[in-house]
Amino acid sequence: MDPKQIAKQMIAFNKAAFDNNFSAMNSLHEQTERLINKFWEKSPMFPEEGKKAISEWIKTYKKGCEDFKNTVDDNFKKVEDFFAEKK
């Protein structure tokens, strides 16, 4: 089998594995976020500024995850393009 083809298959496998794992972690995060938000709605003991701080933290986390995913996708694309150019 052609080494170039093997490399392409390895890249495709790793990209699929990353996408599936990232999706699973993202789903877990969203479920946890919904659970925490329901808890906050019912909890009179948690101060409002604490809720705002946690909300900002969650927004920052989501932005970081999006940036990370975009960076990984860009790098997979660069590697795929590299092997597509080689002949």
N, CA, C and O atoms as CSV, one atom per row, in Angstrom:
chain,resi,resn,atom,element,x,y,z
A,1,MET,N,N,0.845,-1.176,0.000
A,1,MET,CA,C,0.000,0.000,0.000
A,1,MET,C,C,0.891,1.240,0.000
A,1,MET,O,O,1.986,1.237,0.564
A,2,ASP,N,N,0.418,2.265,-0.622
A,2,ASP,CA,C,1.143,3.526,-0.751
A,2,ASP,C,C,1.273,4.213,0.618
A,2,ASP,O,O,0.276,4.375,1.321
A,3,PRO,N,N,2.490,4.615,0.998
A,3,PRO,CA,C,2.681,5.291,2.291
A,3,PRO,C,C,1.861,6.582,2.420
A,3,PRO,O,O,1.397,6.935,3.504
A,4,LYS,N,N,1.696,7.268,1.295
A,4,LYS,CA,C,0.902,8.497,1.298
A,4,LYS,C,C,-0.547,8.190,1.670
A,4,LYS,O,O,-1.174,8.925,2.433
A,5,GLN,N,N,-1.062,7.104,1.125
A,5,GLN,CA,C,-2.443,6.702,1.416
A,5,GLN,C,C,-2.583,6.288,2.884
A,5,GLN,O,O,-3.590,6.593,3.523
A,6,ILE,N,N,-1.584,5.601,3.411
A,6,ILE,CA,C,-1.604,5.200,4.825
A,6,ILE,C,C,-1.630,6.442,5.713
A,6,ILE,O,O,-2.392,6.504,6.678
A,7,ALA,N,N,-0.797,7.430,5.384
A,7,ALA,CA,C,-0.759,8.664,6.165
A,7,ALA,C,C,-2.108,9.381,6.125
A,7,ALA,O,O,-2.574,9.876,7.151
A,8,LYS,N,N,-2.732,9.439,4.960
A,8,LYS,CA,C,-4.051,10.071,4.834
A,8,LYS,C,C,-5.089,9.361,5.689
A,8,LYS,O,O,-5.915,10.006,6.335
A,9,GLN,N,N,-5.046,8.031,5.694
A,9,GLN,CA,C,-5.994,7.263,6.504
A,9,GLN,C,C,-5.747,7.492,7.990
A,9,GLN,O,O,-6.698,7.589,8.766
A,10,MET,N,N,-4.485,7.580,8.394
A,10,MET,CA,C,-4.158,7.841,9.798
A,10,MET,C,C,-4.663,9.226,10.209
A,10,MET,O,O,-5.196,9.393,11.306
A,11,ILE,N,N,-4.499,10.201,9.345
A,11,ILE,CA,C,-4.966,11.555,9.642
A,11,ILE,C,C,-6.486,11.564,9.761
A,11,ILE,O,O,-7.036,12.158,10.689
A,12,ALA,N,N,-7.161,10.908,8.826
A,12,ALA,CA,C,-8.626,10.860,8.862
A,12,ALA,C,C,-9.119,10.177,10.139
A,12,ALA,O,O,-10.093,10.623,10.746
A,13,PHE,N,N,-8.450,9.100,10.544
A,13,PHE,CA,C,-8.831,8.392,11.763
A,13,PHE,C,C,-8.650,9.289,12.985
A,13,PHE,O,O,-9.535,9.377,13.836
A,14,ASN,N,N,-7.495,9.955,13.065
A,14,ASN,CA,C,-7.226,10.824,14.211
A,14,ASN,C,C,-8.184,12.010,14.255
A,14,ASN,O,O,-8.611,12.420,15.334
A,15,LYS,N,N,-8.520,12.556,13.108
A,15,LYS,CA,C,-9.472,13.668,13.065
A,15,LYS,C,C,-10.851,13.209,13.529
A,15,LYS,O,O,-11.516,13.914,14.289
A,16,ALA,N,N,-11.284,12.032,13.077
A,16,ALA,CA,C,-12.578,11.503,13.500
A,16,ALA,C,C,-12.586,11.232,15.003
A,16,ALA,O,O,-13.566,11.530,15.685
A,17,ALA,N,N,-11.496,10.668,15.516
A,17,ALA,CA,C,-11.404,10.395,16.956
A,17,ALA,C,C,-11.461,11.699,17.744
A,17,ALA,O,O,-12.165,11.782,18.750
A,18,PHE,N,N,-10.728,12.717,17.298
A,18,PHE,CA,C,-10.757,14.011,17.985
A,18,PHE,C,C,-12.152,14.615,17.954
A,18,PHE,O,O,-12.658,15.070,18.979
A,19,ASP,N,N,-12.781,14.619,16.769
A,19,ASP,CA,C,-14.113,15.209,16.641
A,19,ASP,C,C,-15.120,14.510,17.557
A,19,ASP,O,O,-15.930,15.170,18.208
A,20,ASN,N,N,-15.070,13.182,17.607
A,20,ASN,CA,C,-16.002,12.435,18.462
A,20,ASN,C,C,-15.762,12.719,19.943
A,20,ASN,O,O,-16.713,12.924,20.697
A,21,ASN,N,N,-14.500,12.731,20.361
A,21,ASN,CA,C,-14.187,13.017,21.760
A,21,ASN,C,C,-14.545,14.443,22.139
A,21,ASN,O,O,-15.068,14.683,23.227
A,22,PHE,N,N,-14.269,15.389,21.255
A,22,PHE,CA,C,-14.596,16.786,21.528
A,22,PHE,C,C,-16.107,16.961,21.645
A,22,PHE,O,O,-16.588,17.688,22.515
A,23,SER,N,N,-16.846,16.299,20.773
A,23,SER,CA,C,-18.304,16.378,20.808
A,23,SER,C,C,-18.853,15.792,22.115
A,23,SER,O,O,-19.769,16.356,22.714
A,24,ALA,N,N,-18.296,14.673,22.547
A,24,ALA,CA,C,-18.745,14.053,23.796
A,24,ALA,C,C,-18.453,14.955,24.992
A,24,ALA,O,O,-19.299,15.116,25.871
A,25,MET,N,N,-17.262,15.539,25.027
A,25,MET,CA,C,-16.926,16.444,26.133
A,25,MET,C,C,-17.805,17.684,26.113
A,25,MET,O,O,-18.210,18.179,27.164
A,26,ASN,N,N,-18.098,18.179,24.936
A,26,ASN,CA,C,-18.955,19.353,24.808
A,26,ASN,C,C,-20.372,19.038,25.299
A,26,ASN,O,O,-20.990,19.858,25.978
A,27,SER,N,N,-20.880,17.870,24.961
A,27,SER,CA,C,-22.212,17.465,25.420
A,27,SER,C,C,-22.254,17.347,26.944
A,27,SER,O,O,-23.218,17.775,27.578
A,28,LEU,N,N,-21.215,16.770,27.519
A,28,LEU,CA,C,-21.131,16.646,28.972
A,28,LEU,C,C,-21.104,18.032,29.620
A,28,LEU,O,O,-21.767,18.260,30.632
A,29,HIS,N,N,-20.344,18.945,29.041
A,29,HIS,CA,C,-20.277,20.304,29.578
A,29,HIS,C,C,-21.641,20.981,29.516
A,29,HIS,O,O,-22.040,21.644,30.473
A,30,GLU,N,N,-22.352,20.830,28.422
A,30,GLU,CA,C,-23.660,21.463,28.274
A,30,GLU,C,C,-24.663,20.909,29.280
A,30,GLU,O,O,-25.458,21.662,29.842
A,31,GLN,N,N,-24.631,19.600,29.509
A,31,GLN,CA,C,-25.530,18.997,30.496
A,31,GLN,C,C,-25.207,19.495,31.901
A,31,GLN,O,O,-26.110,19.796,32.682
A,32,THR,N,N,-23.930,19.579,32.215
A,32,THR,CA,C,-23.516,20.076,33.527
A,32,THR,C,C,-23.924,21.527,33.698
A,32,THR,O,O,-24.382,21.926,34.769
A,33,GLU,N,N,-23.762,22.310,32.656
A,33,GLU,CA,C,-24.152,23.718,32.711
A,33,GLU,C,C,-25.649,23.863,32.974
A,33,GLU,O,O,-26.057,24.690,33.789
A,34,ARG,N,N,-26.469,23.066,32.291
A,34,ARG,CA,C,-27.918,23.120,32.517
A,34,ARG,C,C,-28.263,22.748,33.960
A,34,ARG,O,O,-29.117,23.383,34.580
A,35,LEU,N,N,-27.604,21.727,34.487
A,35,LEU,CA,C,-27.842,21.296,35.861
A,35,LEU,C,C,-27.472,22.400,36.850
A,35,LEU,O,O,-28.224,22.677,37.785
A,36,ILE,N,N,-26.331,23.021,36.647
A,36,ILE,CA,C,-25.891,24.095,37.546
A,36,ILE,C,C,-26.825,25.292,37.454
A,36,ILE,O,O,-27.154,25.903,38.471
A,37,ASN,N,N,-27.252,25.628,36.252
A,37,ASN,CA,C,-28.177,26.762,36.097
A,37,ASN,C,C,-29.493,26.506,36.829
A,37,ASN,O,O,-30.046,27.422,37.437
A,38,LYS,N,N,-30.000,25.282,36.779
A,38,LYS,CA,C,-31.225,24.955,37.516
A,38,LYS,C,C,-30.994,25.062,39.016
A,38,LYS,O,O,-31.865,25.526,39.751
A,39,PHE,N,N,-29.831,24.636,39.465
A,39,PHE,CA,C,-29.499,24.738,40.879
A,39,PHE,C,C,-29.448,26.204,41.311
A,39,PHE,O,O,-29.966,26.554,42.371
A,40,TRP,N,N,-28.824,27.067,40.494
A,40,TRP,CA,C,-28.722,28.485,40.839
A,40,TRP,C,C,-30.095,29.147,40.928
A,40,TRP,O,O,-30.332,29.990,41.793
A,41,GLU,N,N,-30.995,28.755,40.024
A,41,GLU,CA,C,-32.329,29.351,40.027
A,41,GLU,C,C,-33.051,29.076,41.345
A,41,GLU,O,O,-33.818,29.911,41.823
A,42,LYS,N,N,-32.804,27.912,41.925
A,42,LYS,CA,C,-33.497,27.500,43.143
A,42,LYS,C,C,-32.763,27.891,44.426
A,42,LYS,O,O,-33.334,27.802,45.513
A,43,SER,N,N,-31.514,28.320,44.312
A,43,SER,CA,C,-30.696,28.586,45.492
A,43,SER,C,C,-30.690,30.069,45.848
A,43,SER,O,O,-30.077,30.872,45.144
A,44,PRO,N,N,-31.372,30.442,46.945
A,44,PRO,CA,C,-31.350,31.852,47.360
A,44,PRO,C,C,-30.053,32.221,48.071
A,44,PRO,O,O,-29.772,33.406,48.251
A,45,MET,N,N,-29.256,31.230,48.479
A,45,MET,CA,C,-28.041,31.486,49.248
A,45,MET,C,C,-26.880,31.932,48.370
A,45,MET,O,O,-25.941,32.555,48.866
A,46,PHE,N,N,-26.922,31.629,47.081
A,46,PHE,CA,C,-25.812,31.977,46.195
A,46,PHE,C,C,-25.960,33.433,45.769
A,46,PHE,O,O,-26.975,33.796,45.175
A,47,PRO,N,N,-24.950,34.291,46.064
A,47,PRO,CA,C,-25.077,35.728,45.747
A,47,PRO,C,C,-25.116,35.988,44.238
A,47,PRO,O,O,-24.581,35.216,43.441
A,48,GLU,N,N,-25.752,37.077,43.877
A,48,GLU,CA,C,-25.921,37.445,42.468
A,48,GLU,C,C,-24.575,37.709,41.791
A,48,GLU,O,O,-24.385,37.321,40.638
A,49,GLU,N,N,-23.640,38.360,42.486
A,49,GLU,CA,C,-22.338,38.605,41.857
A,49,GLU,C,C,-21.564,37.310,41.643
A,49,GLU,O,O,-20.758,37.215,40.717
A,50,GLY,N,N,-21.802,36.315,42.487
A,50,GLY,CA,C,-21.195,34.993,42.281
A,50,GLY,C,C,-21.752,34.332,41.032
A,50,GLY,O,O,-21.016,33.710,40.266
A,51,LYS,N,N,-23.059,34.472,40.832
A,51,LYS,CA,C,-23.690,33.923,39.623
A,51,LYS,C,C,-23.121,34.591,38.372
A,51,LYS,O,O,-22.869,33.931,37.365
A,52,LYS,N,N,-22.924,35.898,38.448
A,52,LYS,CA,C,-22.369,36.622,37.296
A,52,LYS,C,C,-20.935,36.190,37.017
A,52,LYS,O,O,-20.544,36.039,35.859
A,53,ALA,N,N,-20.151,35.989,38.076
A,53,ALA,CA,C,-18.761,35.563,37.899
A,53,ALA,C,C,-18.692,34.181,37.255
A,53,ALA,O,O,-17.894,33.958,36.344
A,54,ILE,N,N,-19.515,33.267,37.718
A,54,ILE,CA,C,-19.535,31.918,37.147
A,54,ILE,C,C,-20.018,31.964,35.705
A,54,ILE,O,O,-19.500,31.243,34.852
A,55,SER,N,N,-21.008,32.806,35.427
A,55,SER,CA,C,-21.513,32.951,34.058
A,55,SER,C,C,-20.417,33.450,33.121
A,55,SER,O,O,-20.279,32.943,32.007
A,56,GLU,N,N,-19.649,34.424,33.555
A,56,GLU,CA,C,-18.527,34.928,32.747
A,56,GLU,C,C,-17.462,33.852,32.554
A,56,GLU,O,O,-16.882,33.729,31.475
A,57,TRP,N,N,-17.213,33.086,33.588
A,57,TRP,CA,C,-16.240,32.001,33.509
A,57,TRP,C,C,-16.678,30.970,32.465
A,57,TRP,O,O,-15.860,30.480,31.687
A,58,ILE,N,N,-17.977,30.644,32.455
A,58,ILE,CA,C,-18.511,29.683,31.490
A,58,ILE,C,C,-18.385,30.232,30.066
A,58,ILE,O,O,-18.035,29.491,29.148
A,59,LYS,N,N,-18.667,31.516,29.878
A,59,LYS,CA,C,-18.527,32.135,28.553
A,59,LYS,C,C,-17.073,32.073,28.079
A,59,LYS,O,O,-16.802,31.779,26.914
A,60,THR,N,N,-16.142,32.353,28.994
A,60,THR,CA,C,-14.721,32.298,28.661
A,60,THR,C,C,-14.309,30.881,28.304
A,60,THR,O,O,-13.546,30.673,27.361
A,61,TYR,N,N,-14.810,29.906,29.052
A,61,TYR,CA,C,-14.515,28.498,28.779
A,61,TYR,C,C,-15.019,28.102,27.392
A,61,TYR,O,O,-14.305,27.453,26.628
A,62,LYS,N,N,-16.252,28.496,27.072
A,62,LYS,CA,C,-16.817,28.167,25.757
A,62,LYS,C,C,-15.997,28.799,24.626
A,62,LYS,O,O,-15.749,28.163,23.601
A,63,LYS,N,N,-15.583,30.040,24.818
A,63,LYS,CA,C,-14.759,30.721,23.809
A,63,LYS,C,C,-13.432,29.995,23.641
A,63,LYS,O,O,-12.962,29.818,22.517
A,64,GLY,N,N,-12.827,29.575,24.742
A,64,GLY,CA,C,-11.575,28.822,24.681
A,64,GLY,C,C,-11.742,27.498,23.954
A,64,GLY,O,O,-10.877,27.100,23.174
A,65,CYS,N,N,-12.854,26.816,24.209
A,65,CYS,CA,C,-13.123,25.544,23.517
A,65,CYS,C,C,-13.294,25.758,22.018
A,65,CYS,O,O,-12.779,24.983,21.212
A,66,GLU,N,N,-14.019,26.810,21.648
A,66,GLU,CA,C,-14.208,27.114,20.224
A,66,GLU,C,C,-12.874,27.428,19.553
A,66,GLU,O,O,-12.595,26.956,18.451
A,67,ASP,N,N,-12.058,28.227,20.227
A,67,ASP,CA,C,-10.746,28.575,19.672
A,67,ASP,C,C,-9.875,27.325,19.518
A,67,ASP,O,O,-9.203,27.150,18.501
A,68,PHE,N,N,-9.892,26.466,20.527
A,68,PHE,CA,C,-9.114,25.227,20.481
A,68,PHE,C,C,-9.579,24.345,19.323
A,68,PHE,O,O,-8.756,23.823,18.570
A,69,LYS,N,N,-10.887,24.178,19.179
A,69,LYS,CA,C,-11.445,23.345,18.105
A,69,LYS,C,C,-11.063,23.914,16.736
A,69,LYS,O,O,-10.676,23.168,15.836
A,70,ASN,N,N,-11.172,25.227,16.584
A,70,ASN,CA,C,-10.808,25.859,15.312
A,70,ASN,C,C,-9.330,25.676,14.994
A,70,ASN,O,O,-8.964,25.433,13.844
A,71,THR,N,N,-8.480,25.793,16.013
A,71,THR,CA,C,-7.040,25.610,15.817
A,71,THR,C,C,-6.724,24.186,15.391
A,71,THR,O,O,-5.938,23.967,14.469
A,72,VAL,N,N,-7.337,23.219,16.064
A,72,VAL,CA,C,-7.093,21.814,15.717
A,72,VAL,C,C,-7.606,21.527,14.306
A,72,VAL,O,O,-6.930,20.855,13.526
A,73,ASP,N,N,-8.790,22.028,13.976
A,73,ASP,CA,C,-9.326,21.822,12.625
A,73,ASP,C,C,-8.421,22.440,11.563
A,73,ASP,O,O,-8.190,21.843,10.511
A,74,ASP,N,N,-7.911,23.638,11.842
A,74,ASP,CA,C,-6.995,24.288,10.896
A,74,ASP,C,C,-5.722,23.463,10.705
A,74,ASP,O,O,-5.227,23.325,9.586
A,75,ASN,N,N,-5.201,22.920,11.796
A,75,ASN,CA,C,-3.982,22.123,11.701
A,75,ASN,C,C,-4.219,20.799,10.973
A,75,ASN,O,O,-3.361,20.350,10.213
A,76,PHE,N,N,-5.368,20.176,11.197
A,76,PHE,CA,C,-5.691,18.964,10.433
A,76,PHE,C,C,-5.791,19.304,8.952
A,76,PHE,O,O,-5.329,18.538,8.106
A,77,LYS,N,N,-6.391,20.444,8.635
A,77,LYS,CA,C,-6.521,20.863,7.247
A,77,LYS,C,C,-5.137,21.082,6.613
A,77,LYS,O,O,-4.913,20.702,5.464
A,78,LYS,N,N,-4.217,21.693,7.361
A,78,LYS,CA,C,-2.868,21.919,6.845
A,78,LYS,C,C,-2.152,20.603,6.553
A,78,LYS,O,O,-1.473,20.472,5.535
A,79,VAL,N,N,-2.307,19.632,7.447
A,79,VAL,CA,C,-1.665,18.332,7.244
A,79,VAL,C,C,-2.296,17.619,6.049
A,79,VAL,O,O,-1.591,17.021,5.236
A,80,GLU,N,N,-3.622,17.683,5.944
A,80,GLU,CA,C,-4.293,17.069,4.793
A,80,GLU,C,C,-3.836,17.716,3.487
A,80,GLU,O,O,-3.588,17.023,2.500
A,81,ASP,N,N,-3.726,19.031,3.483
A,81,ASP,CA,C,-3.259,19.736,2.287
A,81,ASP,C,C,-1.815,19.362,1.946
A,81,ASP,O,O,-1.462,19.228,0.775
A,82,PHE,N,N,-0.990,19.196,2.973
A,82,PHE,CA,C,0.398,18.813,2.754
A,82,PHE,C,C,0.485,17.474,2.029
A,82,PHE,O,O,1.243,17.332,1.070
A,83,PHE,N,N,-0.286,16.500,2.484
A,83,PHE,CA,C,-0.250,15.195,1.851
A,83,PHE,C,C,-0.968,15.185,0.500
A,83,PHE,O,O,-0.677,14.342,-0.350
A,84,ALA,N,N,-1.896,16.110,0.300
A,84,ALA,CA,C,-2.564,16.192,-0.996
A,84,ALA,C,C,-1.620,16.758,-2.054
A,84,ALA,O,O,-1.719,16.400,-3.227
A,85,GLU,N,N,-0.694,17.652,-1.640
A,85,GLU,CA,C,0.259,18.253,-2.575
A,85,GLU,C,C,1.348,17.293,-2.983
A,85,GLU,O,O,1.786,17.309,-4.133
A,86,LYS,N,N,1.795,16.456,-2.067
A,86,LYS,CA,C,2.906,15.535,-2.347
A,86,LYS,C,C,2.492,14.522,-3.394
A,86,LYS,O,O,1.400,13.956,-3.344
A,87,LYS,N,N,3.393,14.304,-4.347
A,87,LYS,CA,C,3.109,13.307,-5.379
A,87,LYS,C,C,4.263,12.380,-5.555
A,87,LYS,O,O,4.205,11.472,-6.384
